[in-house]
C-alpha cells in the first residue's frame, strides 16, 4: 500500500465508509462531470478574424513575429523568406509531423533534417496544437511529430499554426486538448509558449534567449472560410 492509499484509508475509517458506496461514487462522478466553469475574460471572445488580430497584437507585444499565408503550400516560402531576412542559414529541423512533411520544401533552398534536436540546430520548426488569442500564446504538444527539444534547443523557433486553432482563451484550448486526447491519453508534455525565451534576472535587464530560442516566428495558415 502506498502512502497515498494509507492516508485515504485513514480518512475513510474516520468517516466510517469504505469508499465503494454507490451513492457516494455517483455523487463524486456528478460533481466531476458538472464542475462549474471559471470566469473567462471577454476580450478574446471574438470571431475568427478578431481572434487572429488579437493574437498578432499580443504575440508582437512579447517580441514574437507573425506572418499570415493564404494556404499551407505557402508556408515553406514564408519560412525561407524569414530565414533569409534574418541572415540565418537555410537549414531547418523538424519532427515527424505529417502536415510539415507533406509541404513542398523543394521550392526553397532549405536543407531539412528530421528528428529531435541534439542541441546543435540553429533553426527548428514545429506545428502548434493551438493558440490563445488573449495572450498571444502557442500550445504545443510533445511527441515524435513535434519533439519538445525543437521548442527549446534551437536559437530560432518557427511555428506553423492553423488559424482555425486560435482559440479565445486557455480554457478553450484545454477543453480541446481533453477532447482530442482523452483523459487517460494526454500528451506527456504540453508547452504553453508566449514569445521567445527571456529572463530579467541579471540586473533586471531583459535578455532574450536566456533559456531557449531567442527568436520566435509564427506562420499562420489562414482559414479558407475566414
C-alpha positions as a printed Julia matrix, in Angstrom:
226×3 Matrix{Float64}:
   0.0    0.0     0.0
   1.35   3.41   -0.93
   1.45   6.41    1.41
  -1.44   7.9    -0.55
  -3.52   4.74   -0.09
  -2.76   4.73    3.65
  -3.88   8.35    4.02
  -7.12   7.74    2.11
  -7.8    4.58    4.1
  -7.36   6.52    7.35
  -9.8    9.18    6.18
 -12.36   6.55    5.19
 -12.07   4.83    8.61
 -12.65   8.15   10.37
 -15.76   8.74    8.23
 -16.99   5.2     8.69
 -17.16   4.5     4.94
 -15.46   2.09    2.56
 -15.33   4.36   -0.48
 -17.23   1.9    -2.65
 -20.75   3.0    -1.71
 -22.81   3.59   -4.86
 -24.39   6.89   -3.7
 -21.0    8.35   -2.77
 -19.41   7.32   -6.06
 -22.37   8.69   -8.03
 -22.09  11.99   -6.17
 -18.39  12.28   -6.99
 -18.97  11.37  -10.64
 -21.71  14.01  -10.89
 -19.5   16.71   -9.37
 -16.66  15.83  -11.74
 -18.91  15.83  -14.8
 -20.67  19.08  -13.9
 -17.83  21.13  -12.46
 -18.69  24.84  -12.81
 -16.68  26.84  -15.32
 -14.43  29.59  -14.03
 -14.57  33.23  -15.01
 -13.34  33.73  -18.59
 -12.26  37.22  -19.76
 -14.39  38.72  -22.51
 -11.55  40.25  -24.53
 -10.88  37.07  -26.51
 -14.5   36.29  -27.33
 -14.27  37.39  -30.96
 -14.89  35.96  -34.41
 -12.07  34.2   -36.31
 -10.69  37.42  -37.81
 -10.81  39.17  -34.44
  -9.02  36.32  -32.69
  -6.28  36.37  -35.32
  -5.83  40.14  -34.98
  -5.69  39.91  -31.18
  -3.22  37.02  -31.32
  -0.94  39.01  -33.66
  -1.06  42.06  -31.4
  -0.33  40.1   -28.22
   2.43  38.0   -29.82
   4.06  41.19  -31.08
   3.99  42.67  -27.58
   6.28  39.85  -26.41
   8.74  40.12  -29.32
   7.35  37.28  -31.44
   6.77  37.88  -35.14
   3.71  36.67  -37.03
   3.11  36.19  -40.76
  -0.15  35.07  -42.32
  -0.14  32.96  -45.5
  -3.09  32.04  -47.67
  -2.53  28.29  -47.61
  -0.24  25.6   -46.24
   1.52  25.44  -49.61
   2.79  28.99  -48.98
   4.44  28.14  -45.65
   7.85  26.95  -46.99
   8.35  30.16  -48.99
   7.47  32.28  -45.96
   9.86  30.34  -43.75
  12.61  30.71  -46.38
  11.93  34.45  -46.52
  12.17  34.72  -42.74
  15.48  32.85  -42.59
  16.87  34.98  -45.4
  15.72  38.28  -43.87
  17.25  37.33  -40.52
  20.51  36.38  -42.24
  20.16  32.82  -40.95
  21.41  29.65  -42.67
  18.92  27.81  -44.86
  18.66  24.84  -42.51
  15.68  23.54  -40.6
  14.99  20.64  -38.25
  11.52  19.22  -37.78
   9.87  16.17  -36.26
   7.61  13.67  -37.99
   4.53  15.88  -38.16
   2.73  14.74  -41.34
   1.48  18.25  -42.07
   5.02  19.63  -42.17
   6.47  16.66  -44.03
   3.77  16.98  -46.69
   4.85  20.52  -47.61
   6.91  21.01  -50.76
  10.24  22.13  -49.32
  11.92  21.6   -52.71
  10.66  25.01  -53.79
  13.15  26.53  -51.34
  16.88  26.21  -50.71
  16.25  24.97  -47.16
  18.04  21.79  -46.1
  15.53  19.94  -43.94
  16.53  17.37  -41.32
  14.21  15.28  -39.18
  14.01  14.1   -35.6
  14.61  15.52  -32.15
  17.29  18.16  -31.75
  20.6   17.32  -30.1
  21.23  20.98  -29.35
  23.25  21.9   -32.42
  20.39  23.15  -34.62
  20.1   26.88  -35.25
  16.58  26.67  -36.71
  13.63  24.42  -35.94
  10.01  24.25  -36.99
   7.01  22.81  -35.14
   3.31  22.62  -35.8
   1.22  24.06  -32.97
  -1.74  22.25  -31.47
  -3.4   25.61  -30.93
  -3.04  29.15  -29.68
  -4.61  31.59  -27.24
  -5.71  34.9   -28.7
  -5.94  36.89  -25.47
  -2.28  36.34  -24.56
  -0.55  35.58  -27.88
   0.36  32.15  -26.54
   1.09  28.97  -28.5
   0.15  25.48  -27.28
   2.48  22.68  -28.41
   2.17  19.03  -27.52
   5.12  16.68  -27.16
   5.75  13.53  -29.17
   7.62  12.27  -32.24
   5.58  14.56  -34.51
   6.82  17.67  -32.71
   9.63  16.85  -30.26
   9.87  19.19  -27.29
  13.59  19.66  -27.94
  12.67  21.7   -31.01
  10.89  24.18  -28.72
  13.9   24.84  -26.53
  17.27  23.95  -28.07
  17.28  25.81  -31.37
  18.15  29.5   -31.4
  15.32  30.26  -33.8
  11.95  28.55  -33.45
   9.4   28.73  -36.24
   5.87  27.56  -35.52
   3.2   26.78  -38.1
  -0.31  27.42  -36.81
  -3.7   26.9   -38.42
  -5.9   29.97  -37.95
  -8.85  27.74  -37.04
  -6.89  26.59  -33.99
  -6.58  30.08  -32.49
  -8.92  29.94  -29.5
 -10.2   32.83  -27.44
  -8.72  31.68  -24.13
  -6.73  28.98  -22.35
  -9.87  27.25  -21.12
 -10.92  26.62  -24.72
  -7.52  25.15  -25.62
  -7.58  22.87  -22.57
 -11.08  21.67  -23.44
  -9.93  20.89  -26.96
  -6.9   19.0   -25.62
  -9.13  16.84  -23.45
 -11.48  16.2   -26.35
  -8.65  15.33  -28.75
  -6.64  13.05  -26.47
  -8.96  11.8   -23.76
  -8.46  11.77  -20.02
  -6.02   8.87  -19.95
  -4.22   9.65  -23.22
  -2.97  13.2   -22.74
   0.48  14.06  -24.17
   3.33  13.74  -21.72
   4.1   17.44  -22.07
   2.03  20.43  -23.17
   4.1   23.6   -23.59
   2.43  27.0   -23.5
   4.84  29.4   -25.19
   4.44  33.16  -25.11
   7.17  34.84  -27.15
  10.85  33.92  -27.3
  12.71  32.84  -24.19
  13.54  35.7   -21.86
  14.96  36.5   -18.44
  15.26  39.65  -16.36
  17.21  38.04  -13.54
  20.52  39.76  -14.3
  20.4   43.4   -13.18
  16.7   43.41  -14.15
  17.68  43.73  -17.81
  15.59  41.82  -20.34
  17.67  39.16  -22.09
  16.17  37.19  -24.97
  17.25  33.59  -25.5
  18.14  33.0   -21.86
  16.56  29.55  -21.58
  15.53  28.76  -25.13
  15.05  30.32  -28.57
  15.98  33.98  -28.94
  13.56  34.34  -31.86
  10.02  33.04  -32.35
   8.3   33.35  -35.72
   4.72  32.16  -36.2
   3.37  31.29  -39.65
  -0.42  31.33  -39.55
  -2.24  29.43  -42.28
  -5.37  31.45  -42.95
  -8.77  29.79  -42.8
 -10.28  29.37  -46.23
 -13.63  30.48  -44.83
 -12.31  33.39  -42.73
